[in-house]
Amino acid sequence: MAAQTDPSQPAGKKTPRKRPPPSLGQRVLRTVSQWGMAGYIWLLRLTCRIKIVEGRQHLEDSLARGTPVVPCAWHQRLVPSGLFLRSLVDRGMNVGFLISPSREGEFMSRVAHNHRVVPIRGSSSRTGKEAMQALTEAVAEGISPMMYGDGPRGPARVFKTGAVILARRSGAPLFLVGAAASRYWQVKSWDTFHVPKPFCCFKIAVGEPWLIGTLHDKQDAEDIAEELGHRLDALCEIAQDANP
């Protein structure tokens, strides 16, 4: 007898197997890790200071306009740049972060709410079009969504075109944030991720906001992304070399 096929599935494709539910040990480890991360963020907010070492006038001008921007940083400096953006919430900037729609992302969304930043649910690596739509809608609602030029999987310090396309579609200027922690641990990851130590100083170098005009083709976006990478490298060097 011939094997029956499921007419709801495309021909030639197998039905994806469901992932087994996590074990009790995995759930406990995930919960402990999540709460540890939340506590770590609070510890840094309470003990670390922020110092603007370059581009203060660009920052003040952007805050005075009161309109959204598209902040951009390297994934390696996610923590100092993210907490710098969080510090601007008290000055009127409505900051957002793209957070995965996974179960872990649900926890991080609650953490974001606790820190008065806006979670934007989506994954740039798995649901890129939906994520871009969510980010564009967020800007239209007055939110400044933090973008990591080489995230989430690299290559390290290679600026992708996502932020450029978002800035063009939304009309919000790109806002480069070079960040450095005065003391940190370095992780053996694709981007050699920096984990700031408590009681350190976050040194911040801000670039001039950049409005993106018409993009005639993909090459235009790639050329701008390459230039953004050079500018962001320069800002990070300024921040790294500045005295705490």
RAQUIRA-V132302 format. One record per residue. N is the residue number from 1. D_FIRST is the distance of its C-alpha to the first C-alpha in whole Angstrom. Layout:
N	D_FIRST
N	D_FIRST
This chain:
1	0
2	4
3	6
4	9
5	12
6	16
7	18
8	21
9	20
10	22
11	19
12	19
13	21
14	20
15	21
16	25
17	25
18	28
19	31
20	32
21	35
22	38
23	40
24	43
25	45
26	43
27	44
28	48
29	48
30	47
31	50
32	52
33	52
34	52
35	55
36	57
37	56
38	57
39	60
40	61
41	61
42	64
43	66
44	66
45	67
46	70
47	71
48	71
49	73
50	72
51	74
52	74
53	75
54	75
55	74
56	75
57	77
58	73
59	72
60	75
61	74
62	71
63	71
64	74
65	72
66	70
67	67
68	63
69	63
70	60
71	61
72	60
73	60
74	58
75	56
76	58
77	60
78	58
79	60
80	64
81	63
82	61
83	64
84	66
85	64
86	64
87	68
88	68
89	66
90	70
91	71
92	69
93	66
94	63
95	61
96	57
97	54
98	51
99	49
100	45
101	43
102	42
103	43
104	45
105	46
106	47
107	49
108	51
109	51
110	53
111	56
112	56
113	57
114	60
115	61
116	62
117	59
118	56
119	53
120	51
121	47
122	45
123	44
124	45
125	42
126	39
127	40
128	43
129	43
130	43
131	46
132	48
133	48
134	49
135	52
136	53
137	53
138	55
139	58
140	58
141	59
142	61
143	59
144	60
145	57
146	57
147	55
148	55
149	55
150	53
151	51
152	48
153	47
154	50
155	51
156	54
157	57
158	55
159	55
160	52
161	53
162	51
163	55
164	56
165	54
166	54
167	58
168	58
169	55
170	58
171	61
172	62
173	64
174	62
175	64
176	64
177	65
178	66
179	66
180	67
181	68
182	71
183	69
184	65
185	63
186	60
187	57
188	55
189	52
190	51
191	54
192	57
193	57
194	60
195	61
196	64
197	66
198	68
199	72
200	71
201	72
202	69
203	71
204	70
205	70
206	70
207	69
208	70
209	68
210	66
211	65
212	62
213	63
214	60
215	58
216	57
217	54
218	52
219	55
220	58
221	56
222	55
223	59
224	60
225	58
226	59
227	63
228	62
229	61
230	64
231	66
232	64
233	65
234	68
235	68
236	67
237	69
238	72
239	71
240	70
241	74
242	76
243	78
244	76
